Amino acid sequence: MFMLFVTVALVHLIALMSPGPDFFFVSQTAASRSRRQAMYGVLGITLGVAIWAAVALLGLHLLLSRMAWLHSLITVGGGLYLCWMGWQLMRAARRQAPAGAVPTMEVAAGAGREHRFLRGLLTNLADPKAVIYFGSVFSLFVGDDVGAGARLGIFALILGETLLWFSLVAVVFALPAMRRGYQRLARWIDGVAGVLFAGFGINLILSR
């Protein structure tokens, strides 16, 4: 059982460290706004992971295999949301002056704390990696022989690891040097981030 927890922890850490929509959302929010604002996004992402993990522990792979339409609905809906996020970022980048230092995630993600939390949640739920990871890779490690106690332990492990990793990302990208660098290159960073978000969304839709 100990090796199961170690394996799940390592696999999940690798999945977290792989750059994706969650990482770009947290890093840009921290650099453009503040660490506190980014942490609201982190809490939203963690809730999204809790939802995915709970469903996976209840048999997500079986559900998706028996209901192909549900898998298509999730992937298309998530892809469209990511494309919308990308479009918002690209619009914000175009509206900035070349040397602008105005935080653009304000336009793309809303100003209030609840907006950061909701954007973090929706970004995670729309993440193409989440569908693949929790629907297949993660489910492989949680077979029918894993008891309820172990499942709860794995659930807590996944949430704790997610919260710690993205909190670290928020702290690093909120450092003064990172924020100054962002302000100098805000137009280009937002433009590239927008293209990446749109790319994630298009890839998710085409791969269904």
Number of C-alpha atoms within 10 A of each C-alpha: 8 7 8 14 17 13 13 17 16 13 15 20 15 11 15 17 12 12 11 18 24 24 21 17 25 28 24 25 27 27 27 27 19 18 22 16 22 30 25 24 33 30 20 25 30 24 22 23 22 17 15 20 25 16 16 23 24 14 17 20 22 13 15 17 12 11 11 11 11 13 18 16 13 18 25 21 17 25 26 18 20 28 24 17 25 25 19 21 28 24 17 21 23 13 12 17 11 13 11 15 18 14 20 27 22 17 12 20 20 14 13 12 15 14 17 27 23 21 23 28 24 20 25 30 25 26 24 24 20 19 23 13 18 22 24 16 15 20 19 12 15 19 12 9 7 13 10 11 9 16 18 13 11 20 17 14 17 20 17 12 17 23 19 13 15 24 21 14 21 27 18 17 23 26 14 12 12 15 21 15 15 22 19 14 16 27 25 16 19 28 21 16 21 26 18 19 29 25 16 23 28 17 15 25 20 10 11 13
